[in-house]
Amino acid sequence: MAAVLYSFRRCPYAIRARYVLALVGLRVVVREVVLKSKPEALLRLGGRSSVPQLIDCDGQRYPESLDIIFWALKHSSNDKLKEALWCPKSVRQNKIMAWIHYNDRFFKHWLDRYKYADRYPEQTEVYYRQQGERFLRRLEKRLAHSRYLLADGMSLADVCLFPFVRQFAAVNGQWFESSEYFSVKSWLSSFVGSDLFQRVMTKWSAWEEGQEPVYFPPEKVEG
Ligand SMILES: N[C@@H](CCC(=O)N[C@@H](CS)C(=O)NCC(=O)O)C(=O)O
């Protein structure tokens, strides 16, 4: 039995986890969750019921996207890719984690407000966007010098951030396309335009107890 991944297609945390699983070529059983009516099997696990979550073959639980990503790296046999994504040098690992924390703690906060500005009427949508742009400017500065955030090769920093930048860009596509974040735009399209991303974003119907297992990544793009 393969590990089970509770996932939600559009969730940026789930996208980063699925992207790494697909990159390293690990196959799991995917269970698509509807956040408004989470399946009993997920709730029965107790504690947090956010997605993504992974349960491995021994029943060990990985309740956060980063836990799943490191689980995937640990089980991958592609050492070269593992080293590229998570360089063994601690200086680089610290840089990667600094980007991820900056994203998860700062950018995500403003992204939520920008996306759902009507739920946060104390400020305007433009105000929230401008706060998020502080992060975009840092990305732009970095990406003007190298193709990816740490160097010319993709690392976990890129994979963990791009799904959030994608959401930010989608709030007002016209604004983003006409913005001057040229390096960010080409960095983002190198992910979003890839075949791998199409597989990561395969559409599944909501999982129901007892159904035939659905595997991720899929053999071919569906939906
Ligand atoms: N820190 C978590 C965050 C996951 C998260 O917030 N997922 C959202 C969907 S994008 C969710 O499950 N929200 C519903 C809930 O928290 O019950 C991770 O890295 O996996």
The ligand as an ORCA input file, in Angstrom:
! r2SCAN-3c Opt
* xyz 0 1
  N       1.272     25.033      7.758
  C       0.398     24.161      6.997
  C      -0.737     24.997      6.414
  C      -1.755     24.191      5.633
  C      -3.041     24.979      5.419
  O      -3.278     26.046      6.008
  N      -3.906     24.435      4.548
  C      -5.208     25.041      4.344
  C      -5.645     24.914      2.887
  S      -4.675     25.923      1.815
  C      -6.259     24.286      5.142
  O      -6.220     23.066      5.256
  N      -7.223     25.028      5.700
  C      -8.309     24.422      6.429
  C      -7.958     24.150      7.863
  O      -6.938     24.630      8.358
  O      -8.744     23.436      8.526
  C       1.237     23.413      5.947
  O       2.351     23.863      5.642
  O       0.801     22.364      5.465
*
